[in-house]
């Protein structure tokens, strides 16, 4: 089981303010000249920086210890066939038919699929 470093949620400045209820939970770099978050005043929330980066042996790995590999087509699936340390993730742009075909081929080769098509 792999344990990655934890980090706080990085939100836009004044995310929790009552007059900004429609602000989405996402990160935007503060660029205003008077922005308290840009000058890192306390109480305004954390900003992303290099210190939150994980070690190289842990990065891009899944909690079960395998590396995640995004697959777009049959050729990329064949490249992951012989490696037991790889888990396959189907790209979001694949159709249901393509996912079904790739899942069938992956089952024959013994490849683990993370986001298999649900029935």
SULUR-V135884 format. One line per field, one symbol per residue. burial: 1 if it has 24 or more other C-alpha atoms within 12 Angstrom, else 0. A space follows every 50 residues. Layout:
# SULUR-V135884
burial=???
This chain:
# SULUR-V135884
burial=00000000000111000000000000000000000010000000111000 00000000000000011111101000100110000111111000000010 0110010000111101000
